């Protein structure tokens, strides 16, 4: 299943898109950042406001991450979920997948925090139904989430 030590099942850290985002090598619309965790808008959202929460350090699956890291990440997941509710969502899905057989596409531990707006039925990952019409619309959602995370 897993590759050689440090390589994992996808080829390791060198090919990890989320590591590159966390290091600033690939742009992302961040809604939260600290030294250990980053939250940013998904580029293929199921719903507008769909956020990914990742540890900055590379762990491929939840079973690889130390408990302290999981505590930090899940605290941010909760903050994002609260912010989505403050910004107009009527519900929130939190999803986390491990290994390709379970639907994991990016080999870096991450949580999906997906807002629901009442009238929408849950959609498949491939639907792309939450795509933003313009960058300005995307940025507006990001700003609303950031505002919702303020105490």
N, C-alpha and C positions, 0 to 999 in steps of 0.2 A: 504494500500500500504506500507507505511513505518512502521517500528516497533516502539517500545517504544523510548522515548527520549534517544538519545545517541546510540541507537542500530542500527538504519537504517534498510534497507531491507535485509541485508546480515549477520547481527550479530555484527556489530560495528568494532571499531578500533582493538580490540584484534585479530581478524581473518584476518586483511587486509595485503595482501602480499606487497603492495606498501608502507605501513607504515613501515613494516619490512625491506624493501630495503632501505628506506630513513633513517632508524635508524642504518643501517649497520648489521642487523641481518641475512639478506639474501644477498649473493653476487650479484652484477650487474656490467656490464661494463658501467661505467659512462662516459659521454662525456661533462657534465657540472654540476657543483655543486656550490651553494651558501647557505646562511643561510636559505633561504625560498623555493628554487626550486631545483629540481634535474632532469637531463635528462640522459637517459641511453638507450642502445640498447635493442630492444624488443627480448625476447627469442624465439618468433615464428614469425619472420619477414615476411612481405609480399614481401618486396624487401630488398636486402642487404643494410644496412645503416638505416633501419627503427628504429626511435627513439621514445621513450615515454617521455613526459614532465609532471612532477607531482609537485604539491605543497608538501612540506614536512609535513605540517599540514594536518590532515585528513578532507576532505570534500568529501561526496559521489558523489554528482552531481554538475553541474555548478550552479544550483539555490541556493545551500547552501553556496557557496564561496563569501566572501566580494569582492567588486569591486577592492580594493587595491591588493588582492591576484590574482585576474584575470589579472590585469595589469602586475604584476610581471611574472606570468606564460606565458602570451601571448608575452611578450618581449623576453622570452627565446625561445618560439616557433619560433619567427621570427629569432633569432640568429641561431638556429639549421637549419631552412630552408635556410638561407643564406649560412651557412657552407656546407650544402649538395650540393647547386648549385656550390660553389667553388670547391668541391671535385669530380665533374664530373656528377652530375645529370642534366638532361635537363628540369626537372619539379619537382614539389613537391605537394603532397596531404597533407592537414591537416584535420584530422577527430577527432570528439569528440562525444561520445555517452552518453546518460543519461537514466538509468534504463534498466532492462533486455529487455523490449519490444522494445527498440531502439538498442539493441545489446551490451549494457554494460555488460562485464563479470566480471571485477574487480571493486569492490565497492569503488573506490577512484577516484576522479576527475583526468582525464588525457587526454592528447592530443597525437594523433598519428601524427608523421611527417614522411611521407613516400616518399623517393626519387623515381623519375621516370627517366628512362634512354633512352627514345625515342622509342626503339623497343618493349618495354614491354607493354602489354595491362593490364589495371587494373585487379587484381586478387581478389578472395574471401579471407576472413580472414582465412579460413580453408586450403588454398592451401599449406601453408608452403614452397612456391616456393623460398622464399628468405633465406632459411637456409644456414648457412655457412658450408663449407666442413670441415674446421678445426678451432680450436680456434685462430690460427695465422691469418687466413683470417678475422675473426671477429675483432680481435685486430687491424688489419690494417685499417679496416673501421672506427673503433673508433678513431684511431690516425688521420686519414684524417679529420674527423669531428672536432676533437679538434683543429687541425691546422687551419681549416677554420673558427673557431670562434675567432681566434686571430685578433686584430685590424690591 
